[in-house]
């Protein structure tokens, strides 16, 4: 499976978008910018010592002597592509060009020349509102993701601010000005958050971490987040002491210093998440630093880990994020239950071990999301609306479903049994897994609502598969399924589809006929599951006290059983009136 993950990363690196002019590296990047009228290529440094950084130039002699002047056509282009990447790593020449860019003054030729940060930032309502709210106050700088995204031509929504004064006072000023709330986000890091009244954006305000903005940037995580602009003068040159603008242009995630991961091990998880979210590559030295700090990955507070994990699973490429977390060696610290699935072999119905199967379930779930018309049929619009519903801990139901895909089989290692004939089973892994998910959620300090959702999705992820051979599907069997799996009936139905598609071994339940039967069953179940979610369970035509009087019995378990049978009969269409309900109850009571 690890080879598969590496192949996934290799495919991402080879994506044709990475060859667009604004995503090239080295001398091709400079020439592409020059052709677009946005930069002038600097002269190549002489072989031996770097002319600005004093770094040794280790480029192959042919390149140092200007191979571009001797090679033409397709062979030249192919040669450069091959030299620029050896085993997925950039060559020395790229780092040397980056050294040039670091030392360019703001507004000079180079990548900064084509980045109009002020204009892009002021397009964001959050920036305009915060600037007006803090006008005339103490010094404040926009830092972090907002500057990075503006430099990368991404839309800016939320803000990180560093202030010279009191962070709580600044956050309250913003909140009063926009009419939203303000609250302390992290006492440990001295951060307050101000929210827009419609929750469309937020501003996180922190006191400067040091005697000035330069010291503050020195303590930040990645170079692309260590860029600052004064809030009062967004037309000023950006403060970029660590080459963040160059790295943003190169789409590289690099730590500010060798201490970054040790100072805050949560940055290991953030590195994987950000690189996948932004479609960046991790700098090789950053990967090496991450591996050395990987044993600390589980040290941050649970709620901080959850904040990153929810962004990871809900992000644009959670599979790549998990692969990068593996590459950093941090999975064992953050989600040891996921790491424990490696090498756990399964029965012939499966073509992958449990770890590989889990990742394929997530991949299939993403495919289901992209093609709901195929998997949900006429229910596709309502399924899309369901997945977009907010759930808890800033996750939607769809985000929680992705999280459940990652966790749904964590009970398999503890329940694995192998018979004398070699057949492998995992009896009870759904229940054991649900208990483990509860422990994971407690460790991450998840809300009870999120924990319950993940537990229910885990414990019920097998039921629909058992029903796939039952054709035709009776109304009573459908009722039993919905009653059992509520309130996650629709969600878990989608999870079972992804799970079934990830079992492509040679066993009987993995046959094309069984897979198609499962998909057809899911399309039949979804409309009823959505109606149950929307309207609740069917309502009987008679109340419990009325039924008790009609039968002459006291309230108790027997009355509850009879009411449940009446509800089921209403769902199947056997009961419509109170008289029919009483007759059914009398018959059942006498049995």
N, C-alpha and C positions, 0 to 999 in steps of 0.2 A: 504493500500500500504506500510505503514511504517513497518507492520509485514513482508511483503514480502521482504523489503530491509534487515531487520534483518536476515531473513532466508538466503538471498543471502550471507551476511557476515558469517553466521554460516557455510554454505557450503564451503566457501573459507577457513575458519579456519580448517575444517575437511578434506581438500584435502589430499590424500595419500602422496603427495610430502612433506607435513609438517612433516611426520613421518620418513623421511630419516635421517640417522645419523647426517648429518651436519645441520639439522634443528630442532633437538630436544632441549629440555630445561631441566634445573635442573640437577639432578644427572644422569638422563639417557643420557643427552648430554655429560657429562664428561666421563661416562663409554663408550659411543659409540666412542668417540675420542680416548680413551685408546685402545679399541679393534682395532682401525685402526692404531695404532702405532704412533699417533700424539699428544697424551697428556697423562698425568697421573692424575688420580683423586686425588684431595686434600682430606684430612680427613674431614669428616663432622664436622661443628662447634658444640660445646657443647650446650645443651639447656640452655637458660637463656640470655646470652649476646653473641652477634656476636663477634668472635675472632679478626676480623680486623676492622669492621666498627662501632662496639659498638651498633649495632641495636638489638632491642629485637627480640628474636626468638619466633614467634607465631605459629610455625607449630604444627599440632596435635601431641599429646604425642606419639602416635604409630609410626609416621614417625620419630620423634626425637630419638626414641630408636632403630631405625634401622629396621623398618618394612620389609625392603628388605631381611633381614636375616631370617625372620620368614615366609614370604609368597612366594610361588613358583608358577610357571606355569602361566596359563592364568589369574587366579584370581588376582595374584599380578600385572600383567601388566594392567588389567582393573582398578584395584584400583588406581594405580598411575596415569593413564590417567584421572580418575575422580577427584582425589585430585588436580592434577596439574591445572585443569581448573574448576572454579566454576563461572557459569554465563559468561563464555567467558573471565575471568580474571585470571592472573597467581597468584599463592599463594606466601606466604612470602618466601618460600624456594628458589624460582627462583631468587628473588631479592637478597637474601643472597649469592647465587652462583655468581651472577653478581658482588657483592661486592668483592668477591675473585678475579675475573678476572680483575677488575679495578686496583687492587694493584699488579698484576703480572708485573714484569719487562719485557720489550720487549724481545722476544725470549725465555721466560721461558715457562714451560709447560702450556697448556691451549690453547684457541682458536688462540692466536697469533702465536703459534708454526707452524701451518700449513698454514700460510699466507705469501707467498713470495711476498711482495709488490713490491720490486724493479724489479723483473723479469717480473711481469705482467705489471707494468707501462712502462717499456722499450719496451714492445711489441707494444706500441702505437706510431705511427709516430709523433703525436703531442708532446709527452713527449721528444722524442729524438731531435726534431727540436727546441723546446723551451730551452732545456738544453744547446744545442750548441750555441744558439743565445745569451743567457745571461751568458755564461761562463766568469768568470773573472769580472763580474759586482757586483752590490750590492746584499745583501742577498735576497733570494727568497725562498718561500715555496710552494709546491703543497698542496692545501687544498681542502676541500669540496668533490664534487661528484667523482672526479677521484680516490682519495684514498679510498673512500667508495666502489666504484665499483670494484676496484682492490681487496679489502679485501673480497668482496662478490663474487669473481670469475666472475664478469661481464666484458665485454669488455670496454676499456677506449677509448674515442674519444676526447671529449672536456676537457679543463683544466680550473681550477680556481687557480690563483696565488696570493699570498700575498707578497708584496715586501717592503723592508725597505726604498727604495728610491722613486723616482717619478714614478707613475704608467704610465703616458703618455710616458715618456722616455723609460721605459721598453717595453711597447707595440709597440712603433715605432721600437725598436731594433729587436723585433721578426718579425715584418712585413717586415723590410728591409732584414732580413736574409732569409725569406722564399719566398719573392716576392709577398706578399699579401698586402691588405690595413690594416690600423689601424684607429680607430675612437673612440670618447668618447661615452660610452654606457649609463652612468648615472652620471650626474653632482652631483646629491644629494648624491650618495654613492661613488663618486670618482672612477669610474670604466671605464677602457678602454678595447676595444676588438681588438685583432689581428686575422685576418682571413687567413687561408691557401689560396693560389691562386686559387685552385679548389673548395673552400668552403667546403671541406670535414671535416674540424675541425676548431675550434676557441679556443683562449686562452683569458679568461677574467682576467685582471690584476687590482688589487686593492692595494692601500697603506694600510699598517698595521693599524688596528683600535685600536690603543693604543700604549703604549711604547714598546711592544715586541710581539712576536708570541703568548705567553701565554694569554696576554690580548686580542689579536685578536680572539683567539679561544673561549674565555669566552663570546664574543659578538655574536657568531654564532647561527644559528637557532636550529639545532638538533645535538645530540651527534655524530651521524654517519657522520656528515659534519664538526665536530670539531676535525679532525685528521690532522696532518701536517707532511710532510716529506721535509727536506731540498733539494732543487733542485740540489744543487752541490754534494750531497752525498745521493743518494737514497738507499744505503745500510745501512744507519744509522737507529737507532731505531725510529719508528714513535712516535711523540709527541701526546699522547692520554690522556689528563687530565680528560676527562669526561666519559670514558668507551665506546667510540664509537665503538671500534673493537668488544667488547663483545656484544654490541647491534646489530652490523651488523651480527654477528654470530647467534644471537637470532632472527634476522629479526624483530626488534622492533624499532619503531620511537619514540624518546623521546626528549623533549626539553632540551636544555643545562641548562636553569635556569627558575625560575618562571616568569622572566621578558620577556621571549622570545617573546610571542605574543603581549605584550604591547609595546615592543620596535619596532616591525614591524608587524602590523596586517595582512600583506600579508601572513605571515607564516601560518595563518589558512587555506588559500586556498592551499598553498604549502604543508601543512601537508597531506591534503586529496589527493592531486595529487601524491605526492611522495609515500605515503603508497600504493596506488593502482598501481603505476608504478613499484615499487620495490617488490610488494607482501609482504609488511611488515604489522605488526599490530601496531595500535596506542597504546602507553602505557596508561593505565587507568588514571594516574595522568595527562598526557598530554591532554587527552580528557577533564578532569575536568578544567584544566587551559584554554583550548580553549573555553569551554562554558562560562567561566567567562569573556573572552575577545571578545565574539562573536558580541557584539554590535559595535565593532570597525571594523568589517570585511570590510565595504564599504569605509573606510577612505583612503586607498592607492590610488595613482594616477591611472587613468583609464588605461593608457597604461601598467602599471605594472600588473594590474588585468588581462588584455587581454593576456599578455605574459604567465601567469599561466593557464588561461582558454584554450588557444589554445593547450598547452601541455596536459591539462586534457582531452579534447575531442579527441585529436589525439593519446592518450596513449593506452596501451594495455587493460585497463579495466575502461573505463569512467563511467560505471554504478556504480562500487564500489566506485570510486572517488566521485561521486555525493552523494552516500549513506553516505560516511564518512563526506562530507561537511555538510550534514544534522545532523549527529551525533555530530558534533562540534557546531551545531546551527548557522552556518555561511551562509547558503543559503540566508536567508533574507537580509543580508548585501551585498552579492556579486551579486546575481540574484534575487531580490525581485519579479520580474515578474514570475519566475519559482515557487517560494514559494507560490505565490498567487493562483496557480492552485489547491492547496490541498483543497479537500472537494467540488469542483465544480462538481456537479453531471450532468450526460449527459442523452441522450435519450436511448431507449431500444436497439439501434444498438451497444451500448458500454457496456462493462462489468466492466469498471473502471471509476473512476473520472478522471478529465482532467490531474491531476498530474501523477497518475498511468499510464494513457494512454500515456502520453508523454514519460515516462521512457520505456514503452513497445515498443513504436515506435523506440527509440534508440536501444533497445535490438534487435528488428527485423532488423534494418538496419545493425547492426553488423553481424547478421546471413546471411543477403543477401551478405555482403562483403565476408564472408567465403565460400559461396556456389553460386558463380556467374553462374556456369554452369546451375544450376537449374532455377535461376530467370532471367538470361539474355540469355540463350541458346547459339547459335553460336556466339553471340556478346560478350561473356564473356571476351575474351582477350582484346578486344578494350575498354570495360567498365573498366577493371582493369587499363589500360593505362590512361584512362580519369581521374579516381579517383586519380591517382598518379601525375597528372599534378600540378606543383606549381601554386598557385593562388595569394595570398597576405598575408602579415603579418605572413610569415613563415608557412602558412597553405596550404596544397594541396586542390584540389577540394573535395577530399574525406573527409578531415578534416572539411572543411566548410559545407559539407553535414551533418556530424554528429552534428555540431553546430546548423544547421538549424532544425534538428530533435528535439533538446532541446527547440528551440524557436518557432516552427511553430504554436503552438496553444495558444500563450500568449494573443491573442485577445479574447479568449472565455469568461473570466469573465465579460468583459465590454459589451459583446453582448448577454449574456444569457437571453433568454426569455422563460417563461413557460405559455402555453395556459391554458384555463380553464379545458381542459380534462387532463392536466398534462404533455402533450408532451413538451419536451425541445428543443429549437433551438438556433443556434448561427449564425444567418444570418449576413453576412458581417465580420465575424471574420478573414477572410483571409486578407481583406484590412486594418482593424483596427490593426491586428497583424503586418502587414508589416510596418505600421507607428510606432508601438511600437518598432519593431526591429531596425528601423532607430534611434530612441532615445537611445536604448541600445548601439548601435554601436557608437553614438556620445559620450555617457558617457564613454565608454571604449576607446575612441579615435582610433577607428579602421580606417583603410584606406578606401577610397571611394570604391575601388574595392571589398573589403570584405563586406562592408555594402551593396553594390548593390547586390552582390551574395545572401546574406542572405535575403534581402528584396524580391528579385524575387522568391526565393525558397518558401518563406512564402506566398506570394500573389497568387502563381500559384499551391499550393499543392492540390487543390480540383478538378482541371479541368479533369484529367484523370478518376477520379472516376465517374464523370457525364457521361463519354463516355462509361463506361463499359457495359451498357445495349444496346448500339448501335451496333448491329451485322448484317451483316458484316461491318467492318470499311471501309468506302469509302475513296478514295484518297483525295478528297477535304476536308473531315473532318480531315484527318490526317494533311493535309497542314495547315489548320486553327490552329490546336493545336501546330504545330511546329512554325509557325509564331508568335503565341501568347506567347509561353513560351521561345523562343530564348532570350538569349543565354544559358539558363539552362535546355533545353528540356530533355536531357538525365539524368541529375542529378535529376530533380524534378520527373521524371518518377520512379526512384528508391525510392525516398521519398514516393511517393504515394503507392508503394508496401508495404513498411514498415508500413505506416499509415493504409492501409486496413487490414493487418494482425493483427493489434492491436485493431481492432473493432470486438469483438467476443461476442456481446450480442445476444439478441433474435429477433432483428429487421430484416426487409426484406433485407437491404443492407449488413447485416452481414451473410447472408446465405452462406453455402458452395458453392452453385452454383455461387453466385455473386462474392465471393472471387476468385474462379477459373477463372471466366470470366475476372476479373481484371488482374490476373497474366498473362493470355494468351494475353490480350490486351497489357500489358507492353512489353512482348517478341516481339510482332509485331511492336510496336512503336520504340523500341530501335535502330534497324538498321537504320531507317530513321533519328532518332534524332542524332545518331552518324555521319551519312553522312552530315547532316546539320552543325554539329559542325566542322567537318573536312573540308568541301568544301564550306560552306556558303549556302545561299539560292539559288534556281535555277536562272539562268541568262536568261533573255528574249532574243529573237533573234533580237530585235529592240531597239534602243536607244530612250530616251524620245524626243530629238529634231527631230529625224526622224519621230516619230509617230505624233508629233505636226504638222509637215509640211504635212504629208499624210492626216491628218484630217482637216487641216486648222484651228487649235485652238491655243490659247495662253497657255503658261505654267501656271499651277495653280493646285488647288486641284482636278479638274476633270481629268486632265492629270495623276496625281498621282494615282487616283482611277483606271484608265484604265490600267496603267502599272502594278499595283498590281494584277488585274484580269488576265493579260497576264502571269505574273509570276506563278500564281496559275494554269493556264491552261498548262503551261510548266511542272509543277510538276505532274499534272494528266495525261500528255501525249496527251492532246487535241491540243496543239500548238507545232510545231517544227520549222516552217519557219517564216520569216518576213511577207510574204503574208498572212499566216494564222493569224498572230498576228494582222495585220491591219484589216482583215475581222471581227475578234472577236471584236476589238475596235469599228469598225463602227456599229456593231449590238448593242453593249452595249451603245454607245453614242446616238443612236436613240431611245433607250427605255425611 
